[in-house]
Amino acid sequence: MDAFKLTLSEASRLIHESELTPSELLEFLLQRIDHLEPKLEAWVTIDREGAMATAEKYSKEAAKGRFRGPLHGIPIGVKDIYYTAGMRTTAGSKILSDFTPNYDATTVAKLKEAGAIILGKTETTEFATFDPAPTRNPWNTKHTPGGSSSGSAAAVAAGICPAALGSQTGGSTIRPAAYCGLVGLKPTYGRVSRYGIVPVSWSLDHVGIITRTVEDAALLLEVLAGYDPKDATTSMLPVPTYRKAMETLSAPRLGLLKGFFYEKAQEEVRKNIDEAAGRLGASGAEVVETELPRSFGAALGAHRIVMNVEAAAYHEETFRSRMMDYRPSLRGMIATGLLVPASTYLKAQRIRSQFIREMTSVIEGFDCLLTPATTTPAPRGLSSTGDPAFNSPWSFCGFPSMTVPSGLTGDGLPLGIQLVARPFEEERLLGAANWCGRVLGFGYEPPLE
């Protein structure tokens, strides 16, 4: 059995049907790590001993017909900004190089409650911003996997773990997922708790989910979503059964956004989105070109102002005493944020409110909006993690967004489409993504030895 090719849902089914034990699955994945990690550098910490002990315990429970939840015995990777009790959380920085939390982030606790095994902590750019991690793209190790959820995307794409948590403040889940040929989901702002996650920007940060299939993303969202009294931004809306709901959507009505997205996209990206839209239309989807609102022109600049100011507020005290321990991009970001007047920050938030109102009108009448997931395929080299411009607008307005793979470039690098839905309509988003994914039928794997 090529256990590293199993999706999250497939592995769960095999474990629940006693055709695979958690210990066997973990052993396969640890062998995969030993083989590929020197090439990819996807992990900061691998909790080999802890994971093996937990897998053995869960294997014994499964043998007795006892299952903790839908993720029983499934190894999961967690981006190294999530608090993990007894396991280092470095945020990719010297500042937290020796920090070990004494409690779990709410999301990590929910994974454990559902039976998941925390395999370890995946690489991130420094404090989930712009200074790159050392991780390489499994499709071509001369290219970036994207950021800031670099290690999470590379690990899932390489078959080292069936799913991983990332995060997104600008484009840090959708972009690396697209660069690595994966499914990436950024839920609605407030749908998933951020308690116990090192912040970049309190009003922009989102938990991210990276998997191989839409079904797997739906399963993880079921586990992670819901109100958390420890996070005042979380919604009290009930959590749907996303896997069941996503199967109810037939051919969707999609609003194709061109304008900015076509002007900024590389030619091969434009060709891919046109081909994808054509195939979706030919298969029954209604694809209608629609216009961006006037406020879109100011949204990216306002997003950057909010992010810079809120990042500076979080780091201010440490920055004044340890400025040179920050890497160059983050150092500049914090310094810039500290200089922004309060009036400028407030104007950026007013732009945000207007953008949310206008985007709500634009999306009316569509199941989802459709754009390319990224401006280019994964850039060559490790000095940049790529451009988040196609993803940041949805982080700014808090709408849920998702990418599914849609093709390969002539050089064999993945490309993806991006879907955007109304707030708290993840069922509709997952349904549209599942339908589109079936039509587009990606079916490629990284050329790893």
N, C-alpha and C positions, 0 to 999 in steps of 0.2 A: 504494500500500500504506500502510495506517495502521500503521506499524511500532510506534508507541507502544502499540498495543493487543495486541501479541504477548506471549504468556506466555514465560517462560524456556524452557520445553520447545519451544514452537513456534519461537522464534528459533534455538535450537540446531539443530533439525531443518533449518530453511531454510539455515543456514550450512553444515551438513554435506552438504547436497544441492546446494550451489552456487547456490541460488536467491536468496541474500542474502549480501553481504559484511559483515564486521565494520565496515569503514569506512562503508558505507551505513547500517547500523543506528545507529552512533554519530552520524552526521550528523543523522539523524532525531531522535534523542534530544536532541542539543545544541540543535536548533531548538526543541524542546519546552521545554527549560530556559529558553532566551532569552525565550520567550513567557510562561511561567507563573511563573518564579522570583520576579519582582517581587511577585506576588500571594501566593505561598505561603511564601517564605523557608525553603525546606527544606534548603538547603546552607550549610555553613560554607566549604568549599573545593571548587571544581570544577577538576579537573586537566585542563583542556581540551587543552593542548599535549601533555602526557604521554599522555593517552588517545588522541589522534589519531595520534601516532607509533606507539603499540602496535597500534592498530587497522589501520594501514597494513601493519605488519609481519605481523600475523596474517592479513590478507587475502591477502598474497602467499603465505603458507604454505598457506592453504586452497586457493588456486588450484592448488597443486602436490599437493593431496590429503594434506597433512600437518596433523594436528589434535593439539593439545596435550592435549585431554581433552574431557569433555562440555560444558564452559563456554567452549569456544574462541570468542573474539571477543565474549563477552557482557558488556556494561557492568553493573557491580554497584555499588550504594551501600554505604558502610561508616559506621556510627555513629562519631561523633568521639570515641570513647574507645578505639578500636582503634589500636594502633601501626601506622604506615605509614611505611616507610623513605623519608626524603627529603620527606615530606609532613606538614605540621603536624598535631598531635593536641592540641586545646585542651581537651577535655572540657567545653566550654561555659563556661569559667571564666577570669577574669583571671590566676589562678595559673599556668596553663599556656598563656597566650596566645601565647607565642613558642617553645613546645616543639616541636622536630622530631626524632622518633626516628631512630636509625640502623639500625633493624631492623624487620621486620614481625612483627605478632602471628602466632601459628601458624595461626590461621584465615585471615588475609589471605594468608599464604604458600601455604596449601592452595588458596585460590581462584585465585591466580596459576598454581600448578602445573597446575590443571585448565583453564587457558586464559582465565580471566576477566580483564576489563579493569577496574581500579579507577577508577571514574568520578570519585570524590571522597568527601568526608566530609560526612555528614548531621548536621543539628542535633540536639543533645541538651540536656536540662535540665542545670543545673550539676552536674558530676560524677555525672550519671545519677541525681539525686535528685529534688527537688521544685520548685526554682525554675524556672519555665517558660522554654522556648526561644521565639523569636518566630514559630515556624512556625504556619501556619493550616491548617485542615482543608479538603481539596479539595471535599468535599461541601457545605460552607457555610463561607466564610472568616471568618464571625463566630464560629465555634466552634473549640475546641481539637482537634488531631488526637490528643491524648493524650500521655502521656510515660512514660518518659523518651526512648523511641525516636521522638521526634516527627518529625524530618526523614525518617527511613527509611520510616515509614508514609505520610507525605504524598507522598513522591517516588514510591513504588510505586503508590499510588492514583491519582496524577495522570498516570501513564504516562511519567514521566521516566526510570525505569529499571525493568526487569522484576522485580528482586528487590533486597533490601537486608538487611544484618545489623543487628540491634538487640541488646538485652540485657535481662535481667529479674532483678531482685532481689526485687521485690514483684509488680508487674503490668505491667512496662514493655515487654513485647512483645505479650502477649495483648490488653491494653486498647487501645493505639493501633491494632492490627490490626483489632479489632472496631469501633472508632470510625470507621475509614476503609474498612470493607467488604472486608477482606482476610483472607487466611489467615495466621495467626501460629502458630509452633511454638516451644515451650520444651522442649528435650529433657531427658532425665534428668540430674540433677546428676552430672557426671563423664563424660558421653557425648562432650562436645566440649571441647577444650582452651581454657583462658582465659589462657594465657600471652601476655603482651604486651597485655593489656586493663587499662585503668585500673580498679581495683576500687572497689566500694562496700562490699561485705561478703564476705570470702573464703569463708565457708561457705554463702552464699545466692546468690551471683552465678551466672547462667546465660547462655550465648550464646543469642541469639534469631534466628529466621529469619522474614522477612516476604516473602510472595509473593502472587500472585493465585490460584494453584491449589494443591491438595494435592500433585499430581504434582511441581510445582516445588519445594515444600518437601522432598519426599522426595529429589529430585535433589540439592539443596544439602546435606541431611543426609548423604547418601552421600559427598560430597566432604569435609565438615568433621569427621565423627565419627572417633573412634579414639584409641588411647593416644598420649600425648605425654610423653616423658621429661622435658620441661621443666615439666610440670604434674603434680605428684604426686597430684592428686585424680582424674586421668583413669583410666577403666577399661581393663583389658586384654582385655575381652570382644571377640570378633570383630565386625566391622561388617557387617550384612546388606546385601543388595541391596534397599534399601527400596522402590524403585519396583515391583519384581517382587512382593515380599512383600505390598504393600498391595493388590494386585489379587486376592489369594486370599481375602480376608474377605468373606463374604456378609452378610446382614442381621445386625447385631450385637445382643448382649444389653446393654442400657444400664441403669445404676442411676441413677434420677433423684433428685437431692438437692434437697429442698425446705427446710423449716426456715429456717435463717439466710438462705439464698439467696432465698427468697420474701419473707421478712419485710423484707429490706433493699432489694429490687428495686423500682424504680418500676413503676407499674401497667402501662404499655405494655411494659415488659420482661417482666413476668410473663405477660402475654397472649401475647407472642411465643414464649416458651419453651413454654407450654402448646400453642400451635398447632404449633410445631415437633415436640414430642413426639408429638402426635396424628398428624401426617403421617408421621413415622418409623414409628410403630406400625402405621398403616394400610398401609404399604409393606412390612411384614414384620419390622421390628425388634421385639424384646421389650423393652418399657420398663417397668421395675419401680421404684416409689418405694421408696427406702431411707433409713435413718436415719444422721445424722451421729454420730460417736463423742463421748463425754463430753469428751474432751480438746480437741475443736474449739473449745469456748468460751474456752479459754486460749491457743489457737494464735496468733491475730492479735496479742495483746499480747506474747507471747513472741517472735514474729517481729520486732516493732518494737524490743524490747530488744536482741536479737542484732544487728540491723542498725545501730542507733545506736552500740553499743559497738565493733563492728568498723570502722565508718566513722571513729569517733573515733580508734581506734588507728592507722589509716592516715594520717589528716590531722594527728595531734597535734603533731608538730614544726613543720610549716608554720603550723598554726593559731595557735600561740603567738606567732609573729612577724608574721603577716599576717591576723589575725582579721577585720579590716574589709574585706579584699579578697574575703571570702566573702559570698555573697548571704544574705538573712535566714533562709530556711528551712533551708539547709544549716548556717549558722552556729549556729542553735538546735539542730539535730540533733547536731552535733559537741559542743557545750557540754553537752548532756544526756548524751550517751554517756560523756563524761569523768567524769561524776558518779556513774555507775552502779556500785555495789559489785560486786566479783568474785562474791560469793555470789548476787547477783540474776542475773547473767549465767549462772552455772552452773545455777541453777534453771530459767531459760529453755531451756537446752540439754536439761535433763532432761524438760521438757514436750515438747520437740521429739522426743526419743526415744520417749516414750509415744505421741505423735501419729502417728509413723511406724508403730508397731506396730498401733495401732488402725485406721488408715486401710488398712493392708495387709489386715486382716480384713474391713473394709467392702467393699473392692473385689473380694474373693474371689468368684468365680462370675460376674463381669461382664467383658465385653470392655473397657468403659469406664464411667466415671461421667459424668453429664450435668448441666450447670448453665447458667444464663445466663453470658455472657462478662463482662458489666459490670453495675453497679448501675443505670445510666442510659445513654441515648445520650450522645454527645459533649456536654459542657456548653458553654453559650454563654459567650463571652469567653475571654481568654487568660491570666487570672490563676490558673487552676487547670488541671491536666492530668487531673483526674478521680480517682475513688476506686478503689484497687487491691484492695479487700477480697475480691472474688471470685477473685482470682488469687494473692494472697499465700500462702494455705495450701499451694498446690502448689509454690511456691518454697521454703517452709519445710520441707516434707517431701521435696523433690527429685523428686517424681513428674513424669513428662512430661505436658505439657498442650498443648492446641491449640484454636484457634478457627476456625470457618468461618462466613461470613455467612449469616444466616437470615431477613432481611427488612428493611423500612424502617419508620420511624416515620411518623406522619401528616405530619410536617414534612420528610420526605425524608432523614432521617439513618439510617445503617446500624445494624443490631443483629446480634449474633452469638451462637451457642451455644458452650459450652466443653466439651471432652471431656478426661478425665483417665484415664491408664492406669497399670499397674504399672511400677515401675522397669525400664528397659531393654527395654520392650515397645513400642518405637516402631513396629514393624511393625503391631502390632494397633491402635495409636492412629491411624496413617496410614490403615490400611484402613477403620476405622470412620469417620474424618473424610471419606475419599473417598466412601464409601457415603452418608453423611449429606448431603454437599454435592450429590451427584447428585440425591437425593430432594428437597432443599429448593430447588435450582435458582435461585440468587440472580439472576444475570444483569443486574444494574443497573450503571450507571457514573456517576461524579460529573458533575454538570451544568456542566462547564467549557467556556468558549468557546475 
